[in-house]
Amino acid sequence: MPIAELLHNARFLTNNLGVQTDVVIPIDTWQTLLNLVQRIEPLEDNHWGQQAEQALNSSTTVGSELFTQEIERLAAFDS
């Protein structure tokens, strides 16, 4: 079921000023949404892990020698 359709099952509670304060959804909708989130989380973790690995592999400042070289290179711009 598409997420938009799942969210269509939501009902809003309002206070005496008409401001929406809470959301109520049927338990089966809640369980489906939780299942979707649990399936998305590993994908997101994998994506950010790949991004970190790529940044590490392409970094010019990883390791003390490379970091020092990069600082020296940047300092040369100031002189």
C-alpha positions as CSV (number, residue, x, y, z in Angstrom):
1,M,0.0,0.0,0.0
2,P,1.4,3.4,-0.9
3,I,2.5,5.6,2.0
4,A,0.1,8.4,1.0
5,E,-2.7,5.9,1.2
6,L,-1.6,4.7,4.6
7,L,-1.4,8.3,5.9
8,H,-4.9,8.9,4.5
9,N,-6.1,6.6,7.4
10,A,-4.8,9.1,9.9
11,R,-7.2,11.2,12.0
12,F,-6.3,14.4,13.7
13,L,-7.3,15.4,17.2
14,T,-7.7,19.1,17.8
15,N,-7.8,21.2,20.9
16,N,-10.6,23.7,21.8
17,L,-8.9,26.3,19.5
18,G,-9.1,24.0,16.5
19,V,-5.3,23.4,16.5
20,Q,-4.3,19.9,15.5
21,T,-2.5,18.3,18.5
22,D,-2.4,14.6,17.9
23,V,-2.7,11.9,15.3
24,V,-4.6,8.7,15.6
25,I,-4.2,5.9,13.1
26,P,-5.5,2.3,13.0
27,I,-3.2,-0.3,14.5
28,D,-2.8,-2.1,11.2
29,T,-1.8,1.1,9.5
30,W,0.7,1.7,12.3
31,Q,2.2,-1.8,11.9
32,T,2.5,-1.3,8.2
33,L,4.3,2.0,8.6
34,L,6.6,0.5,11.2
35,N,7.4,-2.3,8.9
36,L,8.3,0.2,6.1
37,V,10.5,2.2,8.4
38,Q,12.3,-0.9,9.5
39,R,12.9,-1.8,5.9
40,I,14.2,1.7,5.1
41,E,16.6,2.0,8.0
42,P,19.1,-0.6,6.8
43,L,19.1,1.0,3.3
44,E,19.8,4.4,4.9
45,D,22.5,3.0,7.1
46,N,24.1,1.4,4.1
47,H,23.9,4.6,2.0
48,W,25.6,6.7,4.8
49,G,28.2,4.0,5.3
50,Q,29.0,4.1,1.6
51,Q,29.2,7.9,1.7
52,A,31.6,7.8,4.6
53,E,33.8,5.1,3.0
54,Q,33.9,7.2,-0.3
55,A,34.8,10.3,1.7
56,L,37.5,8.4,3.5
57,N,38.9,6.9,0.3
58,S,39.0,10.2,-1.6
59,S,40.1,12.4,1.3
60,T,43.3,14.3,0.9
61,T,43.6,14.7,4.7
62,V,43.2,11.2,6.1
63,G,46.3,10.2,8.1
64,S,48.7,12.5,9.9
65,E,51.1,12.8,6.9
66,L,48.4,13.7,4.4
67,F,46.8,16.1,6.9
68,T,50.1,17.9,7.5
69,Q,50.7,18.1,3.7
70,E,47.2,19.5,3.2
71,I,47.8,22.1,5.9
72,E,51.1,23.1,4.3
73,R,49.4,23.3,0.9
74,L,46.7,25.6,2.3
75,A,49.2,27.7,4.2
76,A,51.1,28.3,0.9
77,F,48.0,30.1,-0.4
78,D,48.4,32.6,2.4
79,S,52.0,33.5,1.6
